Amino acid sequence: MPGERKAGTGAPDLGTFGPIVVRGRADYLARMTNRASIDDVLNALADEFDLLGDWESRIQYVIDLGRELAPLPDADRIEANKVPGCAAQVWLTSGRDGDRLAFRADSDSAISKGNVALLLRLYSDRSPAEILSFDARAALDRLGLPQALTRQRANGLNSMVGRIRETALGGG
């Protein structure tokens, strides 16, 4: 079973994934500079949503995305980082990595945390120009997310997008 140790070897059983190959620094850097476009990420999300079928499964998937977020330190859970207009408390912080913006977020609600995790998947590690040129409303409509949420949660999702765009407008 994957994750368990192979009998007699002490090595992890990787199932069908095969051996782990460690490549050199040049390969690692080349992969890091070949980021998926924001449209590619949206296409992957749309494919994942299509595979799930019903909205109950899709909302559960969004909640699962939120569970994957690293916890936000208490020092970042301040009023200035709160996203207004959300049904729950949502904190969103940003930083720069060269010409790209990196976002971190958290929420006290599983659905809001999942929503912001989905947005971070789209927007984090992007240039301000990429963020501002992306049509978030069309993307979220393509996923069908606003229609699956209550009006208050859909408004919160729009507020999260607004905060990300404000950050991009300010250059980070």
C-alpha positions as a Markdown table, in Angstrom:
| # | Residue | x | y | z |
|---|---|---|---|---|
| 1 | Met | 0.0 | 0.0 | 0.0 |
| 2 | Pro | 1.4 | 3.5 | -0.9 |
| 3 | Gly | 3.0 | 5.3 | 2.1 |
| 4 | Glu | 3.9 | 2.1 | 4.0 |
| 5 | Arg | 7.4 | 0.6 | 4.1 |
| 6 | Lys | 8.4 | -2.1 | 1.6 |
| 7 | Ala | 9.1 | -5.3 | 3.5 |
| 8 | Gly | 12.8 | -5.8 | 4.2 |
| 9 | Thr | 13.9 | -2.6 | 2.5 |
| 10 | Gly | 12.9 | 0.2 | 4.9 |
| 11 | Ala | 12.0 | 2.3 | 1.8 |
| 12 | Pro | 8.6 | 3.7 | 1.4 |
| 13 | Asp | 6.2 | 1.9 | -0.9 |
| 14 | Leu | 5.4 | 4.5 | -3.6 |
| 15 | Gly | 2.7 | 2.4 | -5.2 |
| 16 | Thr | 2.5 | 3.1 | -8.9 |
| 17 | Phe | 4.5 | 6.3 | -8.7 |
| 18 | Gly | 7.9 | 4.5 | -8.9 |
| 19 | Pro | 11.2 | 5.8 | -7.5 |
| 20 | Ile | 11.8 | 9.4 | -6.6 |
| 21 | Val | 14.4 | 11.0 | -8.9 |
| 22 | Val | 16.3 | 13.9 | -7.5 |
| 23 | Arg | 17.4 | 16.2 | -10.2 |
| 24 | Gly | 20.0 | 19.0 | -10.1 |
| 25 | Arg | 19.5 | 22.7 | -9.4 |
| 26 | Ala | 19.3 | 23.7 | -13.1 |
| 27 | Asp | 16.3 | 21.3 | -13.7 |
| 28 | Tyr | 14.6 | 22.5 | -10.5 |
| 29 | Leu | 15.0 | 26.2 | -11.6 |
| 30 | Ala | 13.8 | 25.5 | -15.1 |
| 31 | Arg | 10.6 | 23.9 | -13.7 |
| 32 | Met | 10.0 | 26.8 | -11.4 |
| 33 | Thr | 10.2 | 29.3 | -14.2 |
| 34 | Asn | 7.7 | 27.3 | -16.4 |
| 35 | Arg | 4.7 | 28.1 | -14.2 |
| 36 | Ala | 1.2 | 27.2 | -15.5 |
| 37 | Ser | -0.7 | 30.2 | -16.8 |
| 38 | Ile | -3.7 | 31.4 | -14.8 |
| 39 | Asp | -5.9 | 30.1 | -17.6 |
| 40 | Asp | -4.2 | 26.7 | -17.4 |
| 41 | Val | -5.0 | 26.6 | -13.6 |
| 42 | Leu | -8.6 | 27.6 | -14.3 |
| 43 | Asn | -8.9 | 24.9 | -17.0 |
| 44 | Ala | -7.5 | 22.3 | -14.5 |
| 45 | Leu | -10.0 | 23.5 | -11.8 |
| 46 | Ala | -12.9 | 23.3 | -14.3 |
| 47 | Asp | -11.8 | 19.8 | -15.3 |
| 48 | Glu | -11.7 | 18.8 | -11.6 |
| 49 | Phe | -15.2 | 20.3 | -11.0 |
| 50 | Asp | -16.6 | 18.5 | -14.0 |
| 51 | Leu | -15.3 | 15.2 | -12.7 |
| 52 | Leu | -17.0 | 15.7 | -9.4 |
| 53 | Gly | -20.5 | 16.1 | -10.9 |
| 54 | Asp | -23.0 | 17.2 | -8.3 |
| 55 | Trp | -22.7 | 20.4 | -6.2 |
| 56 | Glu | -22.5 | 18.6 | -2.9 |
| 57 | Ser | -19.2 | 16.9 | -4.1 |
| 58 | Arg | -17.9 | 20.2 | -5.6 |
| 59 | Ile | -18.5 | 22.1 | -2.3 |
| 60 | Gln | -16.8 | 19.3 | -0.4 |
| 61 | Tyr | -13.9 | 19.6 | -2.8 |
| 62 | Val | -13.7 | 23.4 | -2.1 |
| 63 | Ile | -13.7 | 22.7 | 1.6 |
| 64 | Asp | -10.9 | 20.1 | 1.1 |
| 65 | Leu | -8.9 | 22.8 | -0.7 |
| 66 | Gly | -9.2 | 25.0 | 2.4 |
| 67 | Arg | -7.9 | 22.2 | 4.6 |
| 68 | Glu | -4.7 | 22.2 | 2.6 |
| 69 | Leu | -4.0 | 25.9 | 3.4 |
| 70 | Ala | -1.1 | 26.5 | 5.8 |
| 71 | Pro | -2.4 | 28.1 | 9.0 |
| 72 | Leu | -2.0 | 31.9 | 9.1 |
| 73 | Pro | 0.1 | 33.1 | 12.1 |
| 74 | Asp | -1.8 | 34.9 | 14.8 |
| 75 | Ala | 0.3 | 38.0 | 14.0 |
| 76 | Asp | -1.4 | 38.1 | 10.6 |
| 77 | Arg | -5.0 | 37.7 | 12.0 |
| 78 | Ile | -5.4 | 41.4 | 12.4 |
| 79 | Glu | -8.2 | 43.8 | 11.4 |
| 80 | Ala | -6.1 | 45.3 | 8.5 |
| 81 | Asn | -5.9 | 41.9 | 6.9 |
| 82 | Lys | -9.6 | 41.1 | 7.2 |
| 83 | Val | -11.7 | 41.0 | 4.1 |
| 84 | Pro | -14.8 | 43.0 | 4.6 |
| 85 | Gly | -18.1 | 41.7 | 3.2 |
| 86 | Cys | -17.5 | 38.0 | 4.0 |
| 87 | Ala | -20.1 | 35.9 | 5.9 |
| 88 | Ala | -17.2 | 34.6 | 8.0 |
| 89 | Gln | -13.9 | 36.1 | 9.1 |
| 90 | Val | -11.4 | 35.9 | 6.3 |
| 91 | Trp | -7.8 | 37.2 | 6.5 |
| 92 | Leu | -5.7 | 37.8 | 3.4 |
| 93 | Thr | -2.1 | 38.8 | 3.4 |
| 94 | Ser | 0.3 | 39.4 | 0.5 |
| 95 | Gly | 4.0 | 39.7 | -0.2 |
| 96 | Arg | 6.2 | 40.1 | -3.1 |
| 97 | Asp | 8.5 | 37.5 | -4.7 |
| 98 | Gly | 10.4 | 39.5 | -7.3 |
| 99 | Asp | 7.7 | 40.8 | -9.7 |
| 100 | Arg | 5.1 | 38.3 | -8.4 |
| 101 | Leu | 2.6 | 38.6 | -5.6 |
| 102 | Ala | 2.2 | 35.8 | -3.1 |
| 103 | Phe | -0.9 | 35.5 | -1.0 |
| 104 | Arg | -1.7 | 33.7 | 2.2 |
| 105 | Ala | -5.1 | 33.5 | 3.8 |
| 106 | Asp | -7.2 | 31.8 | 6.4 |
| 107 | Ser | -10.8 | 31.8 | 7.6 |
| 108 | Asp | -12.8 | 30.6 | 10.6 |
| 109 | Ser | -15.3 | 29.0 | 8.2 |
| 110 | Ala | -14.6 | 25.8 | 6.2 |
| 111 | Ile | -16.4 | 27.1 | 3.1 |
| 112 | Ser | -14.9 | 30.5 | 3.2 |
| 113 | Lys | -11.5 | 29.0 | 3.7 |
| 114 | Gly | -12.0 | 26.7 | 0.7 |
| 115 | Asn | -13.2 | 29.7 | -1.4 |
| 116 | Val | -10.1 | 31.7 | -0.6 |
| 117 | Ala | -7.9 | 28.6 | -1.2 |
| 118 | Leu | -9.4 | 28.3 | -4.6 |
| 119 | Leu | -8.6 | 31.9 | -5.3 |
| 120 | Leu | -5.1 | 31.6 | -4.1 |
| 121 | Arg | -4.6 | 28.7 | -6.5 |
| 122 | Leu | -5.6 | 31.0 | -9.3 |
| 123 | Tyr | -3.9 | 34.3 | -8.2 |
| 124 | Ser | -0.9 | 33.5 | -6.0 |
| 125 | Asp | 2.5 | 33.7 | -7.6 |
| 126 | Arg | 1.3 | 36.0 | -10.4 |
| 127 | Ser | 2.3 | 39.4 | -11.6 |
| 128 | Pro | 0.0 | 42.3 | -10.9 |
| 129 | Ala | -0.6 | 42.6 | -14.6 |
| 130 | Glu | -1.7 | 38.9 | -14.8 |
| 131 | Ile | -4.1 | 39.4 | -11.9 |
| 132 | Leu | -5.6 | 42.5 | -13.3 |
| 133 | Ser | -6.1 | 41.1 | -16.8 |
| 134 | Phe | -7.8 | 38.0 | -15.5 |
| 135 | Asp | -11.7 | 38.0 | -15.6 |
| 136 | Ala | -12.5 | 36.6 | -12.2 |
| 137 | Arg | -16.2 | 36.9 | -12.7 |
| 138 | Ala | -16.2 | 34.8 | -15.9 |
| 139 | Ala | -13.8 | 32.3 | -14.2 |
| 140 | Leu | -16.0 | 31.8 | -11.2 |
| 141 | Asp | -19.1 | 31.6 | -13.4 |
| 142 | Arg | -17.3 | 28.9 | -15.5 |
| 143 | Leu | -16.8 | 26.9 | -12.3 |
| 144 | Gly | -20.4 | 27.6 | -11.3 |
| 145 | Leu | -19.3 | 28.6 | -7.8 |
| 146 | Pro | -21.4 | 31.8 | -7.2 |
| 147 | Gln | -24.6 | 29.9 | -8.1 |
| 148 | Ala | -23.7 | 27.1 | -5.6 |
| 149 | Leu | -23.2 | 29.5 | -2.7 |
| 150 | Thr | -25.6 | 31.6 | -0.6 |
| 151 | Arg | -25.9 | 35.2 | -1.7 |
| 152 | Gln | -23.8 | 36.3 | 1.4 |
| 153 | Arg | -21.0 | 33.8 | 0.6 |
| 154 | Ala | -21.0 | 34.7 | -3.1 |
| 155 | Asn | -20.7 | 38.4 | -2.0 |
| 156 | Gly | -17.8 | 37.3 | 0.2 |
| 157 | Leu | -16.1 | 35.6 | -2.7 |
| 158 | Asn | -16.4 | 38.8 | -4.7 |
| 159 | Ser | -14.9 | 40.7 | -1.8 |
| 160 | Met | -11.9 | 38.3 | -1.7 |
| 161 | Val | -11.4 | 38.9 | -5.4 |
| 162 | Gly | -11.7 | 42.6 | -4.9 |
| 163 | Arg | -9.0 | 42.6 | -2.2 |
| 164 | Ile | -6.6 | 40.6 | -4.4 |
| 165 | Arg | -7.2 | 43.0 | -7.2 |
| 166 | Glu | -6.7 | 46.0 | -4.9 |
| 167 | Thr | -3.4 | 44.5 | -3.9 |
| 168 | Ala | -2.4 | 44.1 | -7.5 |
| 169 | Leu | -3.4 | 47.7 | -8.3 |
| 170 | Gly | -1.2 | 48.9 | -5.5 |
| 171 | Gly | 1.7 | 46.7 | -6.9 |
| 172 | Gly | 1.7 | 44.5 | -3.8 |
